[in-house]
């Protein structure tokens, strides 16, 4: 039944693959480099999602045929079939999970922004711990990690950081991390070893492609250049290469300081700005729909944490939306986030259905 459900979805995608293949066979296809590049990318994406289902269905048919021709006395053959069925079931479970990532932009890369809350050095250190946690998670997936902008704390940690995580479904996996994260621990910065509570906010938006381009007028933008800053506020170069772009109508800001030149920093900052404006427009439409259907949307603000990380007096990480929890707090902070990511995606699917 699971395979049949998957193949039903595959049939629709196979039709899209056939259409894209037809377009590529036309003599004029490569004349428009932008369109051809987009079609090739979409075709590659479709094939990568369809082929695993096709292989699983083929394996299922082979095992079914073997089971029909085997007899009770063929113990060795039956054991082999049972072993292959167990492997196939695990593969299907993994494929079923990918169906939770069916949003329009789920397959995109993710732009994560982490901001420390009130609390000075303690909150800055917590923001740096979250930054490390997401980088370790991304490394375990084989994703590329690119720090776009970072502002270090005066004594330790970071005040805020923006990082681009590039890889298939990075946004789909990480979109549920948006919100306030709370840490409870004995502060390493407190000489009296008292327990402290720290907050940091995490924002996640998709890395948008060119076909989702946001039109911006030059008159709507204010572009500032400045020198990149390192830890302690010290300049890390001698030229004004860092770029900050402000979208005046909305007040949305994007900045980049880690590229090699001012031009590259400007390009990256513009990319981040467009992604944030696109996400704001998408969120406004979603809010309007929720208001129309009378659904209450919980705001992301200090005190409305989505997840708590307790390191004292016990070890516990708990997601307050799904009630998913684990006592392996050190493992979670080391990037083992999959159980929380999967729990949120299943929780969201249940709410949407």
N, C-alpha and C positions, 0 to 999 in steps of 0.2 A: 504493500500500500504506500509506503514511504517513497519507494522508487517510482511508482506510478505518478505520485504527486509531483515529484521532481521532474519527470519526463514531460508532464503536462506543461510545466513552466518552460522547459527546454524547447518544446515545439514552437512557442512564440519567439524565443530567441533565435532559433534556427531560421525562422522566416526573416528576421532582421539581418542575420548573417548573409542569407541569400541575396537580400536587397543591396547590402553594402558591396558584396562581391560583384553584383551586376553593375553597380555604379563604377567600380574600379576597372571593369572591362571596357568601358566607353573610351573612345580615342581622346576625348577632351578632358578626361578626368584629371590629369596631372597639370593642366593649364592653370588651375587655381590651387596654388600651393597650400594656402591656409585651409581651404575646404578639404583637400586630399589628405593633409596631415591629420585633420580632425576625424575623418572617416576611417583612416588606417588605425588610429588609436582606439576608436570605438569598436572596430572589428576585432582588434587584438583583445580588448577587454571582454567582449562577448564570447569569443572562442575560449578564453581562459575560464569563464564561468560555466560554459556548456560542456566542454570536454570531460571534466570529472564525472558529471552525471551520465554521459554517454558510456564511459568506461565502466562505471558502476552497474549500469543496466546490462551491458554486455556480459560482465562477470556474473550477474544474477541469472541470466539466461543459461550460461554455461553450467553453473552449479545446479540449476533446475533440471537440465537435460541429464547431467550425471546422476542426480538423485533418482530419476525415473528409470534409468537403465541398470542401476545397481541393485544388488540383492542383499538380504539380511546377512548372508554369509560373508559378504565383502567388507569385513570389519576394518581393514586398513584403508580402503577407499572411503568408507563412511566417516572414519575419523578425520581423514583429510578434508572431506566436504564440510564437516562440522567446524574444523579449524578455519577454513576459508570463509564460512558464513560469519564467524565471530569477527574476523578481520573486516569483512564487508559491512557489518553492522556498525563498527567503529568509524569506518569511512563515511557511511551514510549519516551518522550523528554529526560528524564534522561538517558535511555538506548541508545538513538541515540548519546548522547554526548560521551559515552564510546567508540563508534566506531571511534572517532577521535584519540583515544589512541591505535593505531594499529602498532606502531613501534616495532622492534625486542626486544628492552629492555625497552619499556614503562612501563611494569609491575614491574620493578625493584625498589629497594630503591634508594634514591638520596644522593649523596655526594656533599655538597655545600661548596665552599670556598669563603670567602668574604675578600677583601683586600682594605684597605683605600688608598686613593690617596694622591696627594700632598696637603698640607694644615695643617699639624700638628694635633693639638688637635681637631680642627673642623672636619677634615675628619675622625679621629679615632672615634669621637662621632657618625658620620653618619654611619660608619661601624657597630657600636654597635646597632644603631636603626634598620638597615636592619637585623641584626642577630635576634633581638627581633621580628621583623615583620615575618620572616620565621618560627621562633619557635612558635609564636602564631597561625599562619596559620596551622602548622603541628598539634598542640594541638587540634585545632577545627576539624581536620580529624580523631583524635584518633591515630595518628602515634606516633611511638617511636622516641625520639630525643636523640642523643648521641654526645656530644662534643668530638671531637678527638684531636684537638690541638687548642690552643688559645694563642695569644701574646697581652698583654694589652698595651695601650698607656701609655706614661710617666705621663700624668696628668689625663686623662680620656679616656673612650672609649676603643676600641681595634684596633690594627694595622692589624691583620689578624686572621681569625678563620676558622676552618674546622669542619663541623658538618655532621653527618650521620643521615638521616631521613629514618626510616624503615617503610614500609607500602605498600600496594597494589597500584600500579600506581604512587608512589611518584615521580619517575623520569619523567614519562610521563606528569604529571602536571607541574613540575618545570623546565623542560628543556628549556622553553622559557624565563626563568629569566636570562639566561646567557648574560652578557654584562655589560655596564657601566650605573650606576644609578646616577642621579644628584639631589642634594638637594639645594634649595634656601630658605633662612630664615634669620631672625635677629639672629645673633650668641649670645648664652648665655655666650660665653667666651670673648666677646668684650665689654669692659667697655663703649665704645661710642655707643653701640647698632646699629652698622652698619649691612647692609645686606651682607651675604656671600654666595658664591656658593661652594659646596663641591662635590667631586666625590668619588665613590667607585666601584670597579669591583666585579662582581659575576660570579663564574664559577660553572657549574653543570655537574656532570658526573654520570653515572649509577653505582650502586653497583653491580659488576659483580658476576655471579655465578661460581662455580668451573668448569662447562663444558665450560666456556669461558676463561679458565685459560691461562695466558700469561707465556711463558717459559722464565725464567731469569737465566743466568749463574752467579755463585758466583763471578767470575772475573769481572763481569760488575757492581758490586755493591760496594759502599762505605758506611759502617755503622758507624755512630757516636753516642755516648751516652753522655748525659749531664743531669744536674739537671733541673727539671721542674721549670718554673718561674711563679710567680703570678703577681698581679697588682704592678706597679712600678718597676718591674724587680727583686723583691725579690724571693729567693728560697722558694718553698713550700714543699720540702722534703730534706733529708740529704743524699740521695743516687743518683747515676747517673742512674735513671730509664727511663728517656725520651730517645726516639730513633729517629734518623734522617737517612733515607736511600736515597742515591743518585744513580740514574741510570746513569752511566758514559757515555754511548753512546749518550743519549738524553739530559742529564742534568736535567731530571725530578726528583723532590724531593718530598718525603712524610715523614711526621713526626707525632709522637703521644706522648703525655705526660700524658694523663688522665687515663690510665689504672692502675691497682694496682701493676703491676710488669714490669720489663724490658722485660721479655719474652712476656707478653701480649701486651705491647707497640710495640714490634717488629712485632708481628703477624698482628696487626691492621695497622701499617705503611706499611707493605708489601702488605696488601690487598688494601690500598689506592693507592700505587704505581702501582700495576698491573692494577687497574681501570683506572688510568691516562694514562698509556702507551697504554692500549686497546683503550681508547677514542681518543688518538692522532693518532693511526693507522687507526681507523674508519674515523676520520676527514680528514686524508690525502687521503683516497680513495674517500671520498665525494668531496673534492676539485678537484681531478683529473677528476671526472665525470662532475663537473660543468664547468671546463676548457674545457673539450671535447665538451660540448654542448654550450659553449660560454656564460655561465651565470656569472654574476658579483657577487662576494661574498664580502660583506662589512666586513671589519676587525673590531674586537673589540679593541678599543683604546680610550685613553682619548679624549673627544670631540665628540665621536660618540655614545653618550648616547642612550640607548633604551627607557629610561623612565625618566621623570622629575617629581619631587615632590616639588611643590611650596607652601611655608607656609607664604610668605610675598611678595608683598602687598595683595595677595588674596590666597585662598586655591584651589589648583588644582593639580591633578595627571594625567599626560597624557603619554600614550605609543606612541612613535613616529613611530612605525611600523604599528600599527593598527588604530591609531587615537582614540582609546578608552580613555575616560577621565571621571573624576568624581570630584566634589567639596568636597567630603568627604575624605579629605586627612588624617585626624586623624583615620578614620575607616580603611583605607588601611594600615597605619602604625601599626595598631592594629591587622593586619592579614587578613583583608577582601580583599583577592586577587582574588577571584574566577572569577569576571567579566573580569579581565585582562587576566587571564589564559585561560578562554574560548575563549575570543576574539582572542588571539594569535593562539590557536589551529585551530580555524575556518579559520583564515587568512592563516596559513601555509597549511591547506588542500586545500584552494582555489588556492594557488601558485603551489602546487604539482600536481593538477588535470589538 
